Amino acid sequence: MIQLSTFNNDHFSRGAPKWKEVLWWLCRSLCFSPWFPIPSLIKVAVLRLFGAKVGEGVVIRSRVNITFPWNLEIGDHVWLGDEVMILSLDSVKIGNNVCISQRAFLCTGSHDFRKESFDLIAKPISIEDGCWICAQAFIGPGSIVPAETMIKAGERYSRTDNG
């Protein structure tokens, strides 16, 4: 049985100092969360300032939520739709010519529910070139999405091989 009082994630590295994380949360609130549109060029520049590797021709729509941009790599000509969530506790690599549609969730984190301490688990995600992650799809920790794959709307995907 889970005993949340025993939870401890001291082993988890957030990948940046606390001040950088706080500054990111502020910038994210200003540039990624408002109801009015902010140009993608500004969002891309902010992501790069915080250590994300972002290619050319990237389109980032409204209210995209990225946890730790320093764990994010985005290729060329990628579209991130409205309200895409990228929980980047581990690395997230998005190839070239990838469309991630509205409210898709790229989730690198989970918990080991078999342990009383509900240990945090973080595994990278890789989405290869030419993929379409449709609206409200869920891409789980450790997933590798092979090139030219379409993940259907609302689908849960957690494959960890290229087969």
C-alpha positions as CSV (number, residue, x, y, z in Angstrom):
1,M,0.0,0.0,0.0
2,I,1.2,3.5,-0.8
3,Q,2.4,5.5,2.1
4,L,2.9,9.0,0.8
5,S,4.4,10.2,4.1
6,T,7.5,8.1,3.1
7,F,7.8,9.8,-0.4
8,N,11.3,11.3,-0.9
9,N,12.6,12.4,-4.3
10,D,15.9,13.8,-3.0
11,H,17.6,11.6,-5.6
12,F,15.9,13.5,-8.5
13,S,18.0,16.2,-10.2
14,R,15.9,19.0,-11.7
15,G,18.8,19.8,-14.0
16,A,19.2,23.4,-13.1
17,P,19.6,25.6,-10.0
18,K,16.5,26.7,-8.1
19,W,16.8,30.3,-9.2
20,K,16.8,29.3,-12.9
21,E,13.7,27.2,-12.3
22,V,11.9,30.1,-10.6
23,L,12.9,32.5,-13.4
24,W,11.6,29.9,-15.9
25,W,8.2,29.7,-14.1
26,L,7.9,33.5,-14.3
27,C,8.9,33.6,-18.0
28,R,6.6,30.7,-18.8
29,S,3.7,32.5,-17.1
30,L,4.3,35.7,-19.1
31,C,5.1,34.2,-22.6
32,F,3.4,30.8,-22.7
33,S,0.3,31.1,-20.6
34,P,-1.6,34.3,-21.5
35,W,-4.9,34.2,-23.3
36,F,-3.6,36.5,-26.0
37,P,-1.2,35.2,-28.7
38,I,2.5,35.6,-28.3
39,P,4.6,35.1,-31.5
40,S,6.4,31.8,-31.8
41,L,9.7,33.7,-32.4
42,I,9.5,35.1,-28.9
43,K,8.6,31.7,-27.3
44,V,11.5,30.0,-29.2
45,A,13.9,32.7,-28.1
46,V,12.8,32.3,-24.4
47,L,13.2,28.5,-24.7
48,R,16.7,28.9,-26.1
49,L,17.6,31.3,-23.3
50,F,16.7,28.5,-20.8
51,G,18.8,25.9,-22.5
52,A,16.3,24.2,-24.9
53,K,17.7,23.3,-28.3
54,V,15.2,24.5,-30.8
55,G,15.4,24.2,-34.6
56,E,14.1,26.6,-37.3
57,G,10.5,27.1,-38.3
58,V,9.1,26.0,-35.0
59,V,5.5,27.1,-34.3
60,I,4.3,27.2,-30.6
61,R,0.7,27.9,-30.1
62,S,-1.0,29.3,-27.0
63,R,-0.7,27.8,-23.5
64,V,2.0,25.2,-24.2
65,N,3.3,24.0,-20.9
66,I,6.9,22.9,-20.6
67,T,8.3,21.9,-17.2
68,F,12.1,22.1,-17.7
69,P,13.1,23.6,-21.1
70,W,16.8,22.6,-20.5
71,N,15.6,19.0,-21.0
72,L,14.0,19.8,-24.4
73,E,15.3,19.4,-27.9
74,I,13.0,20.3,-30.8
75,G,14.0,19.8,-34.5
76,D,13.1,21.9,-37.5
77,H,9.6,22.7,-38.6
78,V,7.8,21.4,-35.5
79,W,4.3,22.5,-34.5
80,L,3.2,22.4,-30.9
81,G,-0.6,22.9,-30.7
82,D,-2.6,24.7,-28.1
83,E,-2.3,23.5,-24.6
84,V,0.4,20.8,-25.3
85,M,1.9,19.6,-22.0
86,I,5.6,18.5,-22.0
87,L,6.5,17.2,-18.5
88,S,10.2,17.2,-19.1
89,L,11.6,15.7,-15.9
90,D,14.0,13.8,-18.3
91,S,15.0,14.6,-21.8
92,V,12.4,15.1,-24.5
93,K,13.7,14.9,-28.1
94,I,11.3,15.9,-30.9
95,G,12.6,15.3,-34.5
96,N,12.1,17.3,-37.6
97,N,8.7,17.9,-39.2
98,V,6.7,16.7,-36.2
99,C,3.2,18.0,-35.4
100,I,2.1,17.7,-31.8
101,S,-1.6,18.6,-31.7
102,Q,-3.8,20.2,-29.1
103,R,-3.7,19.0,-25.5
104,A,-1.2,16.2,-26.3
105,F,0.7,15.2,-23.2
106,L,4.4,14.1,-23.4
107,C,5.0,12.7,-19.9
108,T,8.5,11.6,-18.8
109,G,7.5,11.0,-15.2
110,S,5.6,8.5,-13.2
111,H,5.7,6.7,-9.9
112,D,6.4,3.1,-8.7
113,F,3.1,2.3,-7.2
114,R,4.4,-1.1,-6.0
115,K,6.6,0.7,-3.5
116,E,5.2,2.2,-0.3
117,S,7.4,5.3,-0.9
118,F,5.8,5.8,-4.4
119,D,9.2,6.5,-5.9
120,L,9.5,8.9,-8.7
121,I,10.4,7.4,-12.1
122,A,11.7,9.6,-14.9
123,K,12.5,8.3,-18.4
124,P,13.3,10.1,-21.7
125,I,10.9,10.4,-24.6
126,S,12.0,10.5,-28.3
127,I,9.7,11.4,-31.2
128,E,11.5,10.8,-34.5
129,D,11.1,12.7,-37.7
130,G,7.8,13.1,-39.5
131,C,5.4,12.1,-36.7
132,W,2.0,13.4,-36.0
133,I,0.9,13.2,-32.3
134,C,-2.8,13.8,-32.6
135,A,-5.0,15.8,-30.1
136,Q,-5.1,14.6,-26.5
137,A,-2.7,11.7,-27.1
138,F,-0.5,10.6,-24.2
139,I,3.1,9.7,-24.7
140,G,4.5,7.8,-21.7
141,P,7.9,7.7,-20.0
142,G,10.6,6.0,-21.9
143,S,8.6,6.1,-25.2
144,I,10.3,6.0,-28.6
145,V,7.9,7.0,-31.4
146,P,9.4,5.8,-34.7
147,A,9.7,8.0,-37.7
148,E,6.5,8.7,-39.8
149,T,4.2,7.4,-37.0
150,M,0.8,8.8,-36.3
151,I,-0.5,8.5,-32.8
152,K,-4.3,8.7,-32.9
153,A,-6.4,11.3,-31.0
154,G,-6.7,10.3,-27.4
155,E,-4.4,7.3,-27.8
156,R,-2.0,6.2,-25.0
157,Y,1.4,5.3,-26.3
158,S,4.2,3.8,-24.3
159,R,6.4,1.7,-26.7
160,T,10.1,1.7,-25.9
161,D,11.4,0.1,-29.1
162,N,11.4,0.9,-32.8
163,G,9.4,-2.2,-33.7
